[in-house]
Amino acid sequence: MAIPALVVMHLMALHVHGSSNPLGITGNIDRLPMHPYFIFKDLITVFVFLLVFSLFVFFSPNTMGHPDNYIPGNPLVTPASIVPEW
């Protein structure tokens, strides 16, 4: 919860004071406003990621699955991978 709060505080400070450099020279000549340009660009990236992630999750959920997950369970047999530590 602390990291999102720090991110919001950072964005608020950038919005009020702007970014600077070590020499203190202002670069207001070619500055673009954060909203709508960068917000729109970031939202497009988020939506494309969510689309690809949703396609992966809903249409091929077993791609990263392990083949052992498809063996029917038998309560009378212990799997070979479970061994005592001694």
Secondary structure as the mmCIF struct_conf table of DSSP 4:
data_model
#
loop_
_struct_conf.conf_type_id
_struct_conf.id
_struct_conf.beg_label_comp_id
_struct_conf.beg_label_asym_id
_struct_conf.beg_label_seq_id
_struct_conf.end_label_comp_id
_struct_conf.end_label_asym_id
_struct_conf.end_label_seq_id
HELX_RH_AL_P HELX_RH_AL_P1 ALA A 2 HIS A 17
TURN_TY1_P TURN_TY1_P1 PRO A 22 LEU A 23
TURN_TY1_P TURN_TY1_P2 ILE A 29 ASP A 30
HELX_RH_PI_P HELX_RH_PI_P1 MET A 34 PHE A 38
HELX_RH_AL_P HELX_RH_AL_P2 ILE A 39 PHE A 59
TURN_TY1_P TURN_TY1_P3 PRO A 61 MET A 64
HELX_RH_3T_P HELX_RH_3T_P1 PRO A 67 TYR A 70
BEND BEND1 ILE A 71 ILE A 71
HELX_LH_PP_P HELX_LH_PP_P1 PRO A 72 GLY A 73
TURN_TY1_P TURN_TY1_P4 PRO A 75 LEU A 76
BEND BEND2 VAL A 77 VAL A 77
TURN_TY1_P TURN_TY1_P5 ALA A 80 SER A 81
#
